[in-house]
Every structure is written in structure tokens, then in C-alpha cells.
Amino acid sequence: MLDAVCCHAFLPSRAGSQPAGDLRRLSQRGRQAQPSGYRNAPAGSTISYANAHRPYALFEEVFGQLLERCRSLAAPKPFRFKNKLYSLDATVIDLCVSAFDWAKFRRTKGAIKLHLLLDHDGCLPCYGVITDGKTHEIRVARTLEWPPGSIVVMDRGYVDYRFLDSLEDRGVFFVTRLKDKALFSVEAEVSAPKDNILADEMICLPGSGKNAKALRLFRRVVVWDEAGEREIVLLTNNLKLAASTIAAIYKSRWQIELFFKALKQNLKIKTFVGTTSNAVRIQIWTALIAILLLKYLQMRSRLSWSLSNLLALLRLNLFVHRDLWAWVDEPFAPPPQPPAAVQTTLAFS
């Protein structure tokens, strides 16, 4: 497992590089790798065979164990309320349909989809599901469980009235965007417009479906976005928080977008060693494990590391034999000098 995490984290060391070339560069540094436990870099065929036959559930389990270790150091969310805050979203990872014939997405395009739940305490990915590209986000969202009282932030792709009803029945708050063509009637005003809050009102959404509620009372908050010069219409079932706090909660959903961006840009999970479904899942889980390792180093360090700078310097020092915890606090300090060789003396009688 160590070879998979190290190699997949090291493979995208150059923009546009291919796995074979990266593994050759890794082999050229084999002598430096000896202190880290490597004698020779594994060949591309070796990693591809291992990824095809090693179950991805093993990496998923390691991800869960590492997540518990990171949660002990996670910083609290930047809000005063005590409710747990989560962001739910999914991203599409494009694949070549001729090489990955099992990843059906469109007629001339293959893809898989990574569904992720982000905990805002430390911005840690706390749950992930990998499906084919055709699976809709709402199908995965219906299978998730949240603690009562938590707040889930999501985009309009998750606006399904039955799903929102189930969240309310379980005591879970949600903040999302109201669809443009949604039918509703205004029942009452919650608060007067102030600053960038254009409207804060209770609305009634009509029921639909055989088992749906007849009427739904939700809160509608209209926010003016100065950067985009547009109105953002939010929908929530939380009636206690201020409208400005509701707007700030939805704005914090951008953290999961930044997480997907960091995952794709820094680890470049679009280049895969194997072509089987198991191999692709293993490489995505190793990328998530690498992200958690970087998060753990960030939280342990006294410096304010950015994720990209930390990963870049780690790749440069990946095979340098030095104390990791000392390096993460003082990365530009010279490495310790090796002890001088002691010449033994021979006693001649």
C-alpha cells in the first residue's frame, strides 16, 4: 500500500506527464529512496497488476482510519453556531471510452463520478462514493445519513422535494438554491431587507407525487451577489439563523469546489496507471488518502502551509532522509549533516 500511495502522489510531478515517464524518473532516484524503504521503484506493469487485483475496499478502509486521526486536530468551522456543517457535491472525472469501456457516460465519452461530503471542521472529506458518470447525485444523497441538527449545503442538483422532506423529518437542516421555475406562494416575511439581503420570507411549495407532503413551508432568502452582479435565491428549512448567516453558509459551499480543484490539479487523477474499474477506484482513493496526509501535516505544522506549496516541496524532498516533523516546521533549514566516519584502530602486538 505504501508503494501505491507514494507512486500515485509522485506520478503527476510534471504537467502533462505520462505514468511511464514519471516511473522512469522515480527509478532514476532509486539510490536516494533507500532510506525511505525503497530499493527500486516499482515498474508501471507492477503497479497496474497490483491495482487490478488488490481490492479497493482496503484503501477505503485506510482512508476512514486516517480520517479519524485528522479529526482530532481539525480546526472548528468559521461560524458561531454549534451545528455540524457539511457540503455535498459531486465531480465528473473524464475517461477515454475506448480504454475504459466499462465507464459508460456518453456515446463518445467515458467518465466516473466522485460524490463527496465535506466536513467544514477542518475542511476534511468525510464520505466518498465513486459511481459511473450516469449516476445522478440525488441517488447517492438519499443513501447518506447525517446527525440530527446538522446543516447540509448543496447546489440545485440536489433539489428534490422528497429528499428535502426526508431531511426535515430527520431533523437535518439544509441550505440550497431554489430552482428558477419553482412554483411557490409567499406566506409571511421573516425579516426586513438589509444590506445585501433583498428578501427573507416564508414560502409555501406545492406538494407533488403520491407520497409527498401536501404543502411545504420553507424559508426563501434572496441575496445580492456584488461580484457576479446577480440575485441568488436560497432555500432552507432553518428558521433561527439570521438571513446573513444563511447567505454566508451557502457561500462556504465554495470550499468543496476548491477541494475538487486541488484534487484534480495537484494530484491529477485524470492520468491512471490501470484501466480496470478496481484500478481507477484505487487511484482515486489513494489520492484522497494523500489529501488527508497533506491536511494532517498542515494541522501539525506551525507554518501556514498552502496545499499546493506543501505538496510541491514534499515531492522535492520525498527521498531526502530527514525528520519529517522538523522539516514541516522549518522546511528551508539545511538537512542535518551525517555523522563523521570513525576510523577504527588496529592493535598490533
Buried (B, 14 or more C-beta within 10 A) or exposed (E): EEBBBBBBBBBBBEEEBEBEBBBEBBBEEEEEBEEEEBEEBBBBEBBBBBBBEBEBEEBBEBBEEBBEEBEEEBEEBEBEBEBBBBBBBBBEBBBBBEEBEEBBBEEEBBBBBBBBBBBBBBBBBBBBBBBBBEBEBBEBBEEBEBEEEBBBBBBEBBBBBBBBBEBBEEEBBBBBBBEEEBEBEEBEEBEEEEEBBBBBBBBBBBBEEEEBBEEBBBBBBBBBEEEEEEEBBBBBBBEEBBBBBBBBBBEBBEBBBEBBEBBBBBBBBEBBBBBBBBBBBBBBBBBBBBBBBBBBBBBEBEEEBEBEEBBEBBBEBBBEEEEEEEBBEEBEEEEEEEEEEEEEEEEEE
